[in-house]
Amino acid sequence: MAEVRAEMVANVWKVVVAEGDQVEDGDTLVILESMKMEIPVLAEDDGVVARLDVSEGDVVQEGDLIAVIE
């Protein structure tokens, strides 16, 4: 199990995956927006998205849980 967390304060601009999706290491899970820059959040392991804790338009703080990959 791998927890994917936000590395900075940002807006969730786009959610690319859904719970139950198969992902590979390096796949984009969500795209954050901060200071007019788009920052992709990537899967760090192969697996299935077991939990997705954000929706488009949410604001995340540094360390907030974005997703759990099993």
N, CA, C and O of each residue as an XYZ file, in Angstrom:
280
protein
N       0.847     -1.185      0.000
C       0.000      0.000      0.000
C       0.886      1.239      0.000
O       1.852      1.318      0.760
N       0.561      2.193     -0.841
C       1.320      3.446     -0.910
C       0.356      4.620     -0.788
O      -0.655      4.684     -1.487
N       0.679      5.535      0.098
C      -0.105      6.765      0.231
C       0.540      7.837     -0.625
O       1.754      8.036     -0.581
N      -0.281      8.526     -1.402
C       0.199      9.628     -2.223
C      -0.286     10.906     -1.555
O      -1.484     11.095     -1.346
N       0.664     11.788     -1.218
C       0.330     13.012     -0.483
C       0.745     14.253     -1.269
O       1.652     14.205     -2.100
N       0.070     15.355     -0.994
C       0.397     16.629     -1.639
C       1.744     17.142     -1.128
O       2.040     17.071      0.065
N       2.539     17.652     -2.042
C       3.842     18.193     -1.669
C       3.802     19.698     -1.433
O       4.789     20.289     -0.994
N       2.648     20.322     -1.727
C       2.523     21.770     -1.566
C       1.054     22.152     -1.452
O       0.165     21.338     -1.703
N       0.817     23.388     -1.074
C      -0.536     23.932     -1.085
C      -0.907     24.206     -2.541
O      -0.168     24.875     -3.263
N      -2.052     23.685     -2.962
C      -2.455     23.843     -4.364
C      -3.940     23.553     -4.515
O      -4.578     23.006     -3.616
N      -4.479     23.932     -5.675
C      -5.845     23.589     -6.051
C      -5.811     22.309     -6.874
O      -4.894     22.103     -7.669
N      -6.812     21.447     -6.683
C      -6.938     20.252     -7.516
C      -7.599     20.700     -8.817
O      -8.793     20.996     -8.853
N      -6.808     20.743     -9.875
C      -7.296     21.240    -11.160
C      -8.028     20.140    -11.926
O      -9.095     20.375    -12.492
N      -7.443     18.925    -11.941
C      -8.066     17.837    -12.689
C      -7.758     16.504    -12.011
O      -6.622     16.243    -11.616
N      -8.783     15.668    -11.883
C      -8.618     14.300    -11.379
C      -8.601     13.388    -12.600
O      -9.560     13.356    -13.372
N      -7.507     12.646    -12.773
C      -7.307     11.839    -13.974
C      -7.776     10.394    -13.777
O      -8.192      9.745    -14.737
N      -7.710      9.888    -12.544
C      -8.069      8.493    -12.269
C      -9.299      8.420    -11.371
O      -9.734      9.424    -10.806
N      -9.845      7.225    -11.251
C     -10.979      6.980    -10.357
C     -10.636      5.788     -9.471
O      -9.741      5.006     -9.791
N     -11.347      5.652     -8.361
C     -11.152      4.478     -7.506
C     -11.393      3.224     -8.342
O     -12.338      3.152     -9.127
N     -10.516      2.241     -8.154
C     -10.629      0.994     -8.890
C      -9.780      0.943    -10.149
O      -9.611     -0.128    -10.733
N      -9.239      2.088    -10.582
C      -8.391      2.113    -11.779
C      -7.041      1.458    -11.512
O      -6.463      1.617    -10.436
N      -6.547      0.723    -12.497
C      -5.199      0.150    -12.449
C      -4.221      1.242    -12.881
O      -4.438      1.896    -13.900
N      -3.146      1.444    -12.115
C      -2.135      2.438    -12.463
C      -0.749      1.803    -12.411
O      -0.528      0.798    -11.735
N       0.171      2.413    -13.138
C       1.560      1.981    -13.131
C       2.420      3.100    -12.573
O       2.028      4.267    -12.591
N       3.589      2.739    -12.080
C       4.550      3.707    -11.571
C       4.752      4.808    -12.614
O       5.096      4.527    -13.762
N       4.536      6.064    -12.208
C       4.718      7.192    -13.119
C       3.453      7.701    -13.768
O       3.472      8.760    -14.395
N       2.338      6.972    -13.637
C       1.065      7.450    -14.190
C       0.586      8.679    -13.419
O       0.784      8.773    -12.208
N      -0.043      9.617    -14.122
C      -0.616     10.801    -13.482
C      -1.919     10.431    -12.793
O      -2.798      9.816    -13.398
N      -2.041     10.811    -11.516
C      -3.264     10.577    -10.747
C      -4.157     11.806    -10.774
O      -5.338     11.722    -11.113
N      -3.587     12.944    -10.415
C      -4.298     14.227    -10.434
C      -3.329     15.300    -10.911
O      -2.113     15.111    -10.905
N      -3.894     16.428    -11.323
C      -3.079     17.578    -11.690
C      -3.447     18.715    -10.746
O      -4.606     19.119    -10.655
N      -2.439     19.221    -10.047
C      -2.624     20.349     -9.144
C      -2.275     21.632     -9.871
O      -1.522     21.620    -10.845
N      -2.828     22.746     -9.393
C      -2.518     24.062     -9.955
C      -2.093     24.967     -8.817
O      -2.794     25.112     -7.815
N      -0.932     25.571     -8.994
C      -0.426     26.506     -7.990
C       0.341     27.602     -8.709
O       1.238     27.320     -9.504
N      -0.006     28.830     -8.435
C       0.656     29.988     -9.040
C       0.715     29.860    -10.567
O       1.755     30.100    -11.181
N      -0.426     29.477    -11.171
C      -0.591     29.351    -12.622
C       0.233     28.223    -13.240
O       0.348     28.142    -14.463
N       0.810     27.350    -12.404
C       1.568     26.207    -12.910
C       0.772     24.928    -12.673
O       0.146     24.771    -11.624
N       0.794     24.017    -13.640
C       0.152     22.714    -13.491
C       1.196     21.721    -13.008
O       2.256     21.583    -13.618
N       0.900     21.033    -11.918
C       1.828     20.088    -11.311
C       1.181     18.703    -11.283
O       0.227     18.492    -10.534
N       1.682     17.751    -12.088
C       1.112     16.405    -12.038
C       1.546     15.684    -10.766
O       2.692     15.803    -10.330
N       0.617     14.935    -10.178
C       0.923     14.070     -9.035
C       0.938     12.654     -9.583
O      -0.055     12.182    -10.136
N       2.071     11.979     -9.428
C       2.283     10.686    -10.071
C       2.184      9.525     -9.096
O       2.483      9.659     -7.910
N       1.754      8.374     -9.625
C       1.780      7.131     -8.848
C       3.236      6.742     -8.636
O       4.060      6.882     -9.539
N       3.547      6.259     -7.451
C       4.913      5.864     -7.139
C       5.080      4.348     -7.155
O       6.178      3.842     -6.924
N       3.999      3.622     -7.424
C       4.012      2.158     -7.491
C       2.948      1.703     -8.469
O       2.010      2.443     -8.768
N       3.095      0.478     -8.970
C       2.023     -0.155     -9.733
C       0.948     -0.601     -8.744
O       1.259     -0.952     -7.606
N      -0.299     -0.589     -9.166
C      -1.364     -1.070     -8.299
C      -2.721     -0.573     -8.728
O      -2.922     -0.152     -9.867
N      -3.654     -0.629     -7.787
C      -5.033     -0.202     -8.013
C      -5.322      0.973     -7.086
O      -4.927      0.967     -5.920
N      -6.016      1.982     -7.614
C      -6.407      3.125     -6.789
C      -7.490      2.641     -5.829
O      -8.639      2.446     -6.223
N      -7.113      2.449     -4.570
C      -8.044      1.935     -3.565
C      -8.875      3.061     -2.966
O     -10.011      2.847     -2.540
N      -8.306      4.253     -2.935
C      -8.994      5.386     -2.315
C      -8.524      6.664     -2.990
O      -7.333      6.836     -3.250
N      -9.455      7.550     -3.270
C      -9.162      8.854     -3.851
C      -9.803      9.890     -2.939
O     -11.025      9.932     -2.797
N      -8.973     10.725     -2.322
C      -9.467     11.643     -1.293
C      -9.691     13.070     -1.768
O      -9.987     13.940     -0.948
N      -9.559     13.342     -3.061
C      -9.733     14.703     -3.561
C     -10.713     14.728     -4.722
O     -10.945     13.719     -5.388
N     -11.279     15.898     -4.946
C     -12.156     16.149     -6.085
C     -11.681     17.419     -6.774
O     -10.995     18.246     -6.172
N     -12.049     17.566     -8.033
C     -11.681     18.786     -8.749
C     -12.238     19.993     -8.013
O     -13.399     20.004     -7.603
N     -11.387     21.023     -7.847
C     -11.791     22.233     -7.153
C     -11.386     22.262     -5.690
O     -11.421     23.320     -5.060
N     -10.996     21.101     -5.132
C     -10.532     21.072     -3.738
C      -9.218     21.836     -3.599
O      -8.478     22.009     -4.568
N      -8.946     22.283     -2.396
C      -7.652     22.874     -2.064
C      -6.952     21.905     -1.120
O      -7.514     21.505     -0.101
N      -5.713     21.528     -1.466
C      -4.942     20.627     -0.618
C      -3.819     21.399      0.052
O      -3.265     22.348     -0.502
N      -3.506     20.962      1.254
C      -2.378     21.519      2.007
C      -1.213     20.544      1.914
O      -1.416     19.365      1.627
N      -0.020     21.013      2.150
C       1.149     20.141      2.134
C       0.922     18.968      3.107
O       0.593     19.172      4.276
N       1.103     17.754      2.607
C       0.939     16.558      3.432
C      -0.442     15.938      3.380
O      -0.629     14.833      3.889
N      -1.422     16.612      2.782
C      -2.768     16.039      2.676
C      -2.750     14.780      1.808
O      -2.027     14.702      0.815
N      -3.559     13.800      2.205
C      -3.695     12.558      1.460
C      -4.452     12.819      0.163
O      -5.534     13.405      0.171
N      -3.872     12.378     -0.949
C      -4.533     12.494     -2.249
C      -5.143     11.150     -2.635
O      -6.307     11.080     -3.027
N      -4.349     10.082     -2.522
C      -4.833      8.764     -2.943
C      -4.064      7.669     -2.229
O      -2.978      7.891     -1.692
N      -4.661      6.470     -2.237
C      -4.003      5.271     -1.708
C      -3.963      4.261     -2.857
O      -4.981      3.963     -3.481
N      -2.752      3.740     -3.121
C      -2.553      2.741     -4.160
C      -2.262      1.405     -3.469
O      -1.370      1.319     -2.624
N      -3.010      0.377     -3.828
C      -2.770     -0.960     -3.246
C      -2.284     -1.909     -4.324
O      -2.024     -3.080     -4.044
